[in-house]
Amino acid sequence: MNKPVLIVGGGMITHDQILPAIYKMQRAGAVGEITICAQHHKTIKALAEAPAILKAFPGQSFRAFPEHFAGGPQPDLYKTLIEELPPRSIVIVALPDQLHFSATMEALRHDQHVICVKPLVLTARESLEIDREAKQRGLFVGVEYHKRFDDRAHKARQFYRDGRLGEFRLGTARLMEKWYYRESNFQNWCTCDNTDCFTYIGCHYVDLVHFITGLRPVAVSNYGIVDTYPNGNKGYLWCDTRVRWSNDAVLNLQTTLCYPNEGPGPNTQGMTLYCGGGTGAMLDHSDQYRGLGYTFSKKSDAPGATYYSEPSPDYFQYNDLGGPGLEPVGYGVRSVEFMVNTIYKLDAGETTLADIDAKSIIATPANSLYNELVVEAGRVSILNGGREVTIAYEPEPKVTLT
Ligand SMILES: NC(=O)c1ccc[n+]([C@@H]2O[C@H](COP(=O)([O-])OP(=O)(O)OC[C@H]3O[C@@H](n4cnc5c(N)ncnc54)[C@H](O)[C@@H]3O)[C@@H](O)[C@H]2O)c1
């Protein structure tokens, strides 16, 4: 039977990646009814009417909640929708970072498989609790780190694990989103008390370094500069973070909402790792500039649109393959498809939770606890002016301000 899918959260990531990937699977007959729940009717209405999605998926629709304007936000409505799902359906959590824990636990307690956008949760304790609950019930929890499905990550992983890239010693990475993000819904939740730029986007590169090298982070120093959003809220919108690894290697990571609106491409991002061994080795990925450059005769209506653009066709794009509609492709789509297909394999007895954890292709609470420890350490550090916070894995996972 095709599983129903409930997506909780109707914001940017749902529009840009999650819904197109799930619609594609529905069109192929691989998932059943789709329901999406936001807090506000206006959010879900905008998603249902989004021109790019209507054009790509003619004739498809989802059950949209809140159905009507109810006088204010409806933060608990998704819980009712979870209750109504048949057991072992799929809940995709696409909420602001600090709400992932409660929504994931709610879904697990109602016997639902969960796919959660990154970062899973903000503390190791929460991740362990999620893992316990999921294992007891034989349910899948996958964290949607889509960079793991970028082919270049697999190339690097294979080279590294074959010994051709030596041993990682020093690295730099950056992920900077455009300035206009400050005007979006981010100003309501990406605030100093909840999260910061490192937690929000830096976790991608921490996860990627582990995915490629297998090393574990052991200390984090996260220095943030506070800036003011248009609505007056304050956020750590400029972060400089040092992550030390189990072999003493160091990754310096800069994350911001500062990439100029007029900069080409939707963001700037990339990673360089300098490695020891042989005559020296090095990995250098430009994750934003993928070799394409266009100068348009006019700007599109999209926020942050520019005359000159360097788009990435690798994360997500719609291809015209003759219809119906358009075909979403890219590692953002592959990531969601891979997780949904893994859920089907689990329920068909073709794989086990232990096998999924051990293979480590999908980040799970059990095999990527280092991500939660880094996020937890990063939060303690940033709230203490960037002081180093160490991470211990045994005898029990914990972070300590030094
Ligand atoms: N590169 C990536 O992997 C990537 C990119 C963007 C976002 N994300 C992650 O996705 C999550 C959401 O980010 P976004 O960009 O979509 O943010 P967003 O602000 O655009 O959307 C968040 C949505 O959640 C909804 N929401 C909040 N509380 C709710 C509740 N109680 N019930 C139902 N809906 C509720 C809001 O109404 C909004 O529609 C974040 O955790 C973020 O870190 C990941």
The ligand as an SDF file (V2000), in Angstrom:
LIG
                    3D

 44 48  0  0  0  0  0  0  0  0999 V2000
   19.6920   23.5550    3.2710 N   0  0  0  0  0  0  0  0  0  0  0  0
   18.8360   22.9370    4.0830 C   0  0  0  0  0  0  0  0  0  0  0  0
   18.9690   21.7710    4.4190 O   0  0  0  0  0  0  0  0  0  0  0  0
   17.7210   23.7100    4.6190 C   0  0  0  0  0  0  0  0  0  0  0  0
   17.3620   24.8520    3.9650 C   0  0  0  0  0  0  0  0  0  0  0  0
   16.3410   25.5870    4.5080 C   0  0  0  0  0  0  0  0  0  0  0  0
   15.7600   25.1640    5.6870 C   0  0  0  0  0  0  0  0  0  0  0  0
   16.1430   24.0360    6.3040 N   0  0  0  0  0  0  0  0  0  0  0  0
   15.5550   23.6540    7.5940 C   0  0  0  0  0  0  0  0  0  0  0  0
   14.1700   23.5400    7.4210 O   0  0  0  0  0  0  0  0  0  0  0  0
   13.4920   24.0320    8.5720 C   0  0  0  0  0  0  0  0  0  0  0  0
   12.4500   25.0390    8.1290 C   0  0  0  0  0  0  0  0  0  0  0  0
   13.1180   26.0360    7.4100 O   0  0  0  0  0  0  0  0  0  0  0  0
   12.3810   26.9080    6.2950 P   0  0  0  0  0  0  0  0  0  0  0  0
   13.4580   27.5070    5.4950 O   0  0  0  0  0  0  0  0  0  0  0  0
   11.3130   26.1350    5.6100 O   0  0  0  0  0  0  0  0  0  0  0  0
   11.7490   28.0240    7.2560 O   0  0  0  0  0  0  0  0  0  0  0  0
   10.4510   28.9110    7.0310 P   0  0  0  0  0  0  0  0  0  0  0  0
   10.4840   29.9170    8.1060 O   0  0  0  0  0  0  0  0  0  0  0  0
   10.3600   29.3450    5.6210 O   0  0  0  0  0  0  0  0  0  0  0  0
    9.2630   27.8700    7.2810 O   0  0  0  0  0  0  0  0  0  0  0  0
    8.9520   27.3110    8.5260 C   0  0  0  0  0  0  0  0  0  0  0  0
    7.4900   26.9170    8.4860 C   0  0  0  0  0  0  0  0  0  0  0  0
    7.1160   26.2470    9.6800 O   0  0  0  0  0  0  0  0  0  0  0  0
    5.8070   26.6990    9.9890 C   0  0  0  0  0  0  0  0  0  0  0  0
    5.5210   26.4280   11.3860 N   0  0  0  0  0  0  0  0  0  0  0  0
    6.0700   26.9790   12.5010 C   0  0  0  0  0  0  0  0  0  0  0  0
    5.4920   26.4320   13.6020 N   0  0  0  0  0  0  0  0  0  0  0  0
    4.5780   25.5470   13.1720 C   0  0  0  0  0  0  0  0  0  0  0  0
    3.6510   24.6690   13.8150 C   0  0  0  0  0  0  0  0  0  0  0  0
    3.5830   24.5980   15.1650 N   0  0  0  0  0  0  0  0  0  0  0  0
    2.8370   23.8940   13.0570 N   0  0  0  0  0  0  0  0  0  0  0  0
    2.9080   23.9360   11.7130 C   0  0  0  0  0  0  0  0  0  0  0  0
    3.7530   24.7560   11.0440 N   0  0  0  0  0  0  0  0  0  0  0  0
    4.5700   25.5430   11.7590 C   0  0  0  0  0  0  0  0  0  0  0  0
    5.8190   28.1550    9.6730 C   0  0  0  0  0  0  0  0  0  0  0  0
    4.5190   28.6600    9.5490 O   0  0  0  0  0  0  0  0  0  0  0  0
    6.5690   28.1250    8.3250 C   0  0  0  0  0  0  0  0  0  0  0  0
    5.6720   27.8470    7.2940 O   0  0  0  0  0  0  0  0  0  0  0  0
   14.5620   24.5740    9.5120 C   0  0  0  0  0  0  0  0  0  0  0  0
   14.8480   23.5980   10.4920 O   0  0  0  0  0  0  0  0  0  0  0  0
   15.7610   24.7480    8.6180 C   0  0  0  0  0  0  0  0  0  0  0  0
   16.9790   24.5940    9.3350 O   0  0  0  0  0  0  0  0  0  0  0  0
   17.0820   23.2850    5.7690 C   0  0  0  0  0  0  0  0  0  0  0  0
  1  2  1  0
  2  3  2  0
  2  4  1  0
  4  5  1  0
  4 44  2  0
  5  6  2  0
  6  7  1  0
  7  8  2  0
  8  9  1  0
  8 44  1  0
  9 10  1  0
  9 42  1  0
 10 11  1  0
 11 12  1  0
 11 40  1  0
 12 13  1  0
 13 14  1  0
 14 15  2  0
 14 16  1  0
 14 17  1  0
 17 18  1  0
 18 19  2  0
 18 20  1  0
 18 21  1  0
 21 22  1  0
 22 23  1  0
 23 24  1  0
 23 38  1  0
 24 25  1  0
 25 26  1  0
 25 36  1  0
 26 27  1  0
 26 35  1  0
 27 28  2  0
 28 29  1  0
 29 30  1  0
 29 35  2  0
 30 31  1  0
 30 32  2  0
 32 33  1  0
 33 34  2  0
 34 35  1  0
 36 37  1  0
 36 38  1  0
 38 39  1  0
 40 41  1  0
 40 42  1  0
 42 43  1  0
M  CHG  2   8   1  16  -1
M  END
$$$$
